[in-house]
């Protein structure tokens, strides 16, 4: 019997090296001024340019994409999940007023599939480039026994910068301020455990099932990319005073917006102010999901909420419409 090697135990270091080499071209395209080294060192070097800042504050966030990965694996589509992750993280730090600087990923699997891994990384790189964010490092780990062959997980950390005096933290939100919602592109990256149970267990659908009333297959609906709100949020910068921003992820509209409200403030939401996308309606119908659970679990068609003074609401709405957004006046603070 031949001796047991690391490769025979399930970890192929040579394949990992080939994957990294093949991914370098895409990764290098995300680099921006400040990146001092390429991929491969024990640490990633980034020299920020704080010209124009008086008191720069670094803002960081770590997140994953949840069980949406299972849908990507079922559909054999792996180049969107990285876009979901980067865009999600960008949105999170932009809720504080920060601009993204760089991103690091953690990508773990049972056994490496080079084609799948390259598709995942290409998705990360595409979104990083679109958000002017450098993908400067990360970790790729084969973990047989923890993940089954074909399984993988993806998480990331983003770092951005904001001027201290321009931090958006919600502390100045007052009664009468208006909530402006921006549409989501679908479920984004939350509620997938419930959505998968409804679609694949209760209804017995496959990712290729086509349902009347939906433009896409079930897989296509579930894999719609979690959009970045960097462009519309930057369009508002300098035009209106933004008092608070909430990214509608796990916990829904109320749960996430409540996080930024001062004590003794609450939301008065007009739930009829926007048309709930058809897929959310169908999920509720198919699963007989109580309305309270729908509101806690899903974004229901609103991906981010910006809070401004009532006197600025029209200007904010017009500014957003000029760049192709469809803002929703969805309530006020009381």
C-alpha positions as CSV (number, residue, x, y, z in Angstrom):
1,X,0.0,0.0,0.0
2,X,1.5,3.4,-1.0
3,X,2.1,6.0,1.7
4,X,-0.7,8.5,2.5
5,X,0.0,11.9,1.0
6,X,-1.8,15.2,1.7
7,X,-3.3,14.9,-1.8
8,X,-4.6,11.4,-1.0
9,X,-6.2,12.7,2.2
10,X,-8.2,15.2,0.1
11,X,-6.1,18.4,-0.1
12,X,-4.5,19.2,-3.4
13,X,-1.9,22.0,-2.9
14,X,-0.8,21.9,-6.5
15,X,-4.3,22.4,-7.8
16,X,-4.8,25.3,-5.3
17,X,-1.7,26.9,-6.7
18,X,-2.9,26.5,-10.3
19,X,-6.2,28.0,-9.3
20,X,-4.5,31.0,-7.7
21,X,-2.3,31.6,-10.7
22,X,-5.3,31.4,-13.1
23,X,-7.3,33.9,-10.9
24,X,-4.5,36.5,-10.7
25,X,-5.4,38.3,-13.9
26,X,-8.9,38.9,-12.7
27,X,-7.8,39.9,-9.2
28,X,-5.2,42.3,-10.5
29,X,-7.9,44.2,-12.5
30,X,-9.6,45.2,-9.2
31,X,-6.4,46.9,-7.9
32,X,-6.7,50.6,-7.2
33,X,-4.1,53.2,-6.0
34,X,-3.0,52.1,-2.6
35,X,-2.5,48.4,-3.4
36,X,1.2,47.8,-2.8
37,X,1.5,44.1,-3.4
38,X,-0.1,41.4,-5.5
39,X,-1.7,38.2,-4.2
40,X,0.5,35.7,-2.4
41,X,2.1,37.3,0.5
42,X,1.3,36.5,4.1
43,X,-0.5,39.8,4.4
44,X,-2.0,42.3,2.0
45,X,-0.6,45.8,1.9
46,X,-2.8,48.8,1.3
47,X,-1.6,52.4,1.6
48,X,-4.6,54.7,1.9
49,X,-4.6,58.2,0.5
50,X,-6.3,60.4,3.1
51,X,-5.8,63.6,1.2
52,X,-8.9,65.7,1.7
53,X,-9.7,64.0,5.0
54,X,-9.3,65.9,8.3
55,X,-10.2,63.0,10.6
56,X,-10.4,59.8,8.5
57,X,-12.2,56.9,10.2
58,X,-11.9,53.3,8.9
59,X,-15.1,51.3,8.7
60,X,-15.1,47.5,8.4
61,X,-17.7,44.8,8.0
62,X,-17.7,41.0,7.6
63,X,-20.5,39.0,6.1
64,X,-21.5,35.9,4.0
65,X,-24.2,35.0,1.6
66,X,-26.0,32.4,3.6
67,X,-27.7,29.4,2.0
68,X,-28.1,31.1,-1.3
69,X,-24.9,29.2,-2.1
70,X,-27.0,26.0,-2.1
71,X,-29.1,27.4,-4.9
72,X,-26.0,28.3,-6.9
73,X,-24.7,24.7,-6.4
74,X,-28.1,23.3,-7.5
75,X,-28.1,25.4,-10.6
76,X,-24.5,25.0,-11.4
77,X,-24.1,28.8,-11.6
78,X,-21.2,30.1,-9.6
79,X,-20.3,33.5,-11.1
80,X,-23.0,35.5,-9.3
81,X,-22.5,34.5,-5.7
82,X,-19.3,36.5,-5.4
83,X,-21.1,39.6,-6.7
84,X,-23.7,39.1,-4.1
85,X,-21.1,39.0,-1.3
86,X,-19.1,42.1,-2.4
87,X,-22.2,44.2,-3.1
88,X,-23.7,43.2,0.3
89,X,-20.6,44.3,2.1
90,X,-20.3,47.5,0.2
91,X,-23.9,48.4,1.1
92,X,-23.3,47.7,4.7
93,X,-20.4,50.1,5.1
94,X,-22.0,52.7,2.9
95,X,-24.8,52.9,5.5
96,X,-22.3,54.7,7.7
97,X,-21.3,57.2,4.9
98,X,-18.0,55.3,4.1
99,X,-16.5,54.7,0.7
100,X,-15.0,51.2,0.2
101,X,-11.2,50.7,-0.1
102,X,-10.5,47.0,-0.2
103,X,-11.9,43.6,0.3
104,X,-10.7,40.2,1.5
105,X,-12.5,36.9,0.9
106,X,-12.7,33.5,2.7
107,X,-13.5,30.7,0.3
108,X,-13.7,27.1,1.8
109,X,-14.7,23.9,0.1
110,X,-14.6,20.1,0.5
111,X,-12.6,19.5,-2.6
112,X,-11.5,22.0,-5.1
113,X,-13.1,22.2,-8.5
114,X,-10.9,24.6,-10.5
115,X,-13.7,25.7,-12.9
116,X,-16.1,26.4,-10.1
117,X,-13.5,28.2,-8.0
118,X,-12.6,30.4,-10.9
119,X,-16.2,31.3,-11.5
120,X,-16.7,32.2,-7.9
121,X,-13.6,34.4,-7.9
122,X,-14.5,36.1,-11.2
123,X,-17.8,37.1,-9.6
124,X,-15.9,38.6,-6.6
125,X,-13.6,40.5,-9.0
126,X,-16.4,41.8,-11.2
127,X,-18.2,43.3,-8.3
128,X,-15.1,44.6,-6.7
129,X,-14.1,46.4,-9.9
130,X,-17.6,47.8,-10.3
131,X,-17.5,49.2,-6.7
132,X,-13.9,50.6,-7.1
133,X,-12.8,48.2,-4.4
134,X,-9.6,46.3,-4.4
135,X,-9.6,42.5,-3.8
136,X,-6.2,42.4,-2.1
137,X,-6.2,39.0,-0.4
138,X,-8.1,36.2,1.2
139,X,-8.0,32.5,2.1
140,X,-8.8,29.5,-0.1
141,X,-9.2,26.3,2.0
142,X,-9.9,22.7,1.1
143,X,-11.5,21.1,4.1
144,X,-12.5,17.5,3.4
145,X,-14.6,16.1,6.2
146,X,-16.0,19.5,7.0
147,X,-17.5,20.2,3.6
148,X,-18.7,17.5,1.3
149,X,-17.4,17.3,-2.3
150,X,-19.3,20.0,-4.3
151,X,-20.0,22.1,-1.2
152,X,-18.3,25.4,-0.5
153,X,-18.8,28.5,1.6
154,X,-17.9,32.1,0.9
155,X,-17.5,35.1,3.3
156,X,-15.7,38.4,3.1
157,X,-14.4,41.4,4.9
158,X,-14.5,45.0,3.6
159,X,-12.7,48.1,4.8
160,X,-13.7,51.6,3.9
161,X,-13.1,55.2,5.0
162,X,-15.3,58.1,6.1
163,X,-14.6,61.6,7.4
164,X,-15.4,61.5,11.1
165,X,-17.7,64.6,11.0
166,X,-19.7,63.0,8.1
167,X,-20.4,59.6,9.8
168,X,-24.0,58.7,9.3
169,X,-25.2,57.0,12.5
170,X,-28.9,58.0,12.8
171,X,-28.4,60.0,16.0
172,X,-30.0,63.1,14.3
173,X,-33.1,61.4,13.1
174,X,-36.2,63.3,14.3
175,X,-40.0,62.9,14.1
176,X,-41.2,64.0,10.7
177,X,-38.1,62.7,8.8
178,X,-39.0,60.8,5.7
179,X,-38.1,57.2,4.7
180,X,-37.2,56.8,1.0
181,X,-36.8,53.2,-0.2
182,X,-34.9,52.0,-3.2
183,X,-36.0,48.8,-4.9
184,X,-34.2,45.5,-4.4
185,X,-33.5,43.1,-7.3
186,X,-35.0,40.1,-5.5
187,X,-34.3,38.3,-2.2
188,X,-30.8,39.6,-2.2
189,X,-29.0,37.4,0.3
190,X,-31.5,36.8,3.0
191,X,-34.4,34.5,3.7
192,X,-33.0,31.6,1.6
193,X,-33.6,28.9,4.1
194,X,-37.3,29.7,4.1
195,X,-37.4,30.3,0.3
196,X,-35.6,27.0,-0.4
197,X,-37.9,25.0,1.8
198,X,-41.0,26.5,0.1
199,X,-39.7,26.1,-3.4
200,X,-37.9,22.7,-3.3
201,X,-39.7,20.9,-0.4
202,X,-43.2,22.2,-0.2
203,X,-43.7,22.8,-4.0
204,X,-41.2,20.2,-5.3
205,X,-39.8,22.6,-7.8
206,X,-36.3,22.3,-9.4
207,X,-34.1,25.2,-10.3
208,X,-35.3,24.8,-13.9
209,X,-39.0,25.0,-13.1
210,X,-40.9,27.8,-14.9
211,X,-43.9,29.3,-13.1
212,X,-46.6,31.4,-14.7
213,X,-46.2,35.0,-13.6
214,X,-42.4,34.9,-13.3
215,X,-40.0,36.0,-16.0
216,X,-37.3,33.6,-14.8
217,X,-37.1,30.0,-13.7
218,X,-37.2,29.4,-10.0
219,X,-33.4,29.2,-10.0
220,X,-33.2,32.4,-11.9
221,X,-35.4,34.2,-9.4
222,X,-33.5,33.0,-6.4
223,X,-30.1,33.8,-8.0
224,X,-30.9,37.4,-8.9
225,X,-27.8,39.4,-7.9
226,X,-27.9,41.4,-4.6
227,X,-27.4,44.9,-6.1
228,X,-25.0,47.5,-4.9
229,X,-26.4,50.9,-3.9
230,X,-23.1,52.7,-4.2
231,X,-24.2,54.8,-7.2
232,X,-27.5,56.1,-5.8
233,X,-26.0,56.8,-2.4
234,X,-23.1,58.7,-3.9
235,X,-25.5,60.7,-6.1
236,X,-27.2,62.0,-2.9
237,X,-23.9,62.9,-1.3
238,X,-23.7,66.7,-1.1
239,X,-27.2,67.2,-2.4
240,X,-29.2,66.4,0.8
241,X,-28.3,65.7,4.4
242,X,-28.7,62.0,4.9
243,X,-29.7,61.3,8.5
244,X,-29.7,57.5,8.3
245,X,-29.3,54.6,6.0
246,X,-30.5,51.0,6.6
247,X,-29.6,48.0,4.5
248,X,-32.5,45.7,4.4
249,X,-31.0,42.2,5.1
250,X,-32.0,39.6,7.7
251,X,-34.6,41.1,10.0
252,X,-36.5,42.9,7.2
253,X,-37.4,46.6,6.9
254,X,-38.4,47.2,10.5
255,X,-35.7,45.1,12.1
256,X,-32.9,46.8,10.2
257,X,-34.2,50.3,10.2
258,X,-34.8,50.1,14.0
259,X,-31.0,49.6,14.5
260,X,-30.3,53.2,13.4
261,X,-33.2,55.0,15.2
262,X,-32.5,57.0,18.4
263,X,-34.4,56.1,21.5
264,X,-38.1,57.1,21.5
265,X,-38.3,57.1,17.7
266,X,-40.2,54.6,15.6
267,X,-41.3,54.1,12.0
268,X,-44.7,54.7,10.5
269,X,-44.4,52.6,7.4
270,X,-46.9,52.8,4.5
271,X,-46.8,49.1,3.4
272,X,-49.0,50.0,0.4
273,X,-46.6,52.6,-0.9
274,X,-44.9,50.2,-3.3
275,X,-45.9,47.1,-5.2
276,X,-44.5,44.0,-3.7
277,X,-42.7,41.9,-6.4
278,X,-44.6,38.9,-7.6
279,X,-42.0,36.4,-6.3
280,X,-42.6,37.5,-2.7
281,X,-46.3,37.2,-3.2
282,X,-45.9,33.6,-4.5
283,X,-43.6,32.6,-1.7
284,X,-46.1,33.7,0.8
285,X,-49.0,32.0,-1.0
286,X,-47.1,28.7,-1.6
287,X,-45.8,28.5,2.0
288,X,-48.8,30.0,3.7
289,X,-46.3,32.3,5.4
290,X,-47.8,34.7,8.0
291,X,-47.4,38.3,7.1
292,X,-45.3,38.9,10.2
293,X,-42.8,36.3,9.1
294,X,-42.7,37.8,5.6
295,X,-41.8,41.2,7.0
296,X,-39.2,39.8,9.4
297,X,-37.6,37.5,6.8
298,X,-37.6,39.2,3.4
299,X,-36.8,42.7,2.1
300,X,-40.2,42.6,0.2
301,X,-38.8,44.6,-2.7
302,X,-37.0,47.4,-0.8
303,X,-33.2,46.9,-0.6
304,X,-32.1,50.1,1.2
305,X,-33.8,53.0,3.0
306,X,-32.5,56.5,3.2
307,X,-33.9,58.9,5.9
308,X,-33.9,62.6,5.2
309,X,-35.7,65.7,6.4
310,X,-39.2,66.1,4.9
311,X,-38.1,69.3,3.3
312,X,-35.3,67.5,1.4
313,X,-37.4,64.5,0.3
314,X,-38.4,65.9,-3.1
315,X,-34.9,66.9,-4.0
316,X,-33.6,63.5,-2.9
317,X,-36.3,61.7,-4.9
318,X,-35.6,63.9,-8.0
319,X,-31.9,63.3,-7.8
320,X,-32.5,59.5,-7.6
321,X,-34.9,59.5,-10.5
322,X,-32.4,61.4,-12.7
323,X,-30.0,58.4,-12.5
324,X,-32.7,55.9,-13.2
325,X,-33.8,54.9,-9.7
326,X,-37.4,54.4,-8.7
327,X,-37.5,55.8,-5.1
328,X,-40.5,55.0,-2.9
329,X,-41.8,57.4,-0.2
330,X,-42.5,54.7,2.2
331,X,-43.1,56.3,5.5
332,X,-41.9,58.7,8.2
333,X,-40.3,58.8,11.6
334,X,-42.6,59.4,14.6
